[in-house]
Amino acid sequence: MKYIKKIQYNAPVTLTYALLALAALGLGYLTNNKSTLLVFSVYRGPVTDPLMYVRLFAHVAGHANLAHYINNFLIILLVGPILEEKYGSLKILFMILLTALVTGVINMAFFNTVLLGASGVAFMFILLGSFANLKTGRLPVTFILVLVIYIGREIVDGISLTDNVSQLSHIAGGVCGAALGFYLNRGVLFKDKANETPDAEPAENEIS
């Protein structure tokens, strides 16, 4: 019992998201994927359908199978807690919902297909995570490399493969991560290091 008390629910939004997506996957298996199509996927539908607005956000919790789920949440569970500690749970929740909305709207606007999965959120986390350890007035090389490698690969795959729906959601998620990273860290990125005021030296008799 004492060991159970040592277990910490250290990233509530990330962990809850993973559990909800796992529950959605289990429900999909039980209903022969009817629940996944009804709630946890996004596709074009009548604007009078209330579930369409639910699907715009809930599709990032839906997955086709266990392998699909594991591939996405291996990344999310690795990067998510770090981001949640840095930015806070509420901001991470907002960023997940924003990415879900953007990828859902893009899919409905440009494709007549079904989109589901957390890959857009995973790509958003990857790009956002590349802003770790920022220095004043400096653009991190990690961000540039991640942008070129991940987004560049998705663009190439989108051109060469016949099914470019998932690639577009990956790119949209990455763009969301890059934009949010610049916005949240704008005070550090665009601050001139030369004009940074040094910390005052403590007096000789000062006790901290």
HELIX and SHEET records of a PDB file:
HELIX    1   1 LYS A    2  LYS A    5  1                                   4    
HELIX    2   2 PRO A   12  LEU A   30  1                                  19    
HELIX    3   3 LYS A   34  LEU A   38  1                                   5    
HELIX    4   4 PRO A   50  ALA A   58  1                                   9    
HELIX    5   5 HIS A   59  ALA A   61  5                                   3    
HELIX    6   6 LEU A   66  TYR A   87  1                                  22    
HELIX    7   7 SER A   89  PHE A  110  1                                  22    
HELIX    8   8 SER A  119  GLY A  129  1                                  11    
HELIX    9   9 VAL A  141  VAL A  146  1                                   6    
HELIX   10  10 LEU A  147  ILE A  151  3                                   5    
HELIX   11  11 GLY A  152  SER A  160  1                                   9    
HELIX   12  12 VAL A  165  LEU A  184  1                                  20    
HELIX   13  13 ARG A  186  LEU A  189  1                                   4    
HELIX   14  14 LYS A  193  ASN A  195  5                                   3    
END                                                                             
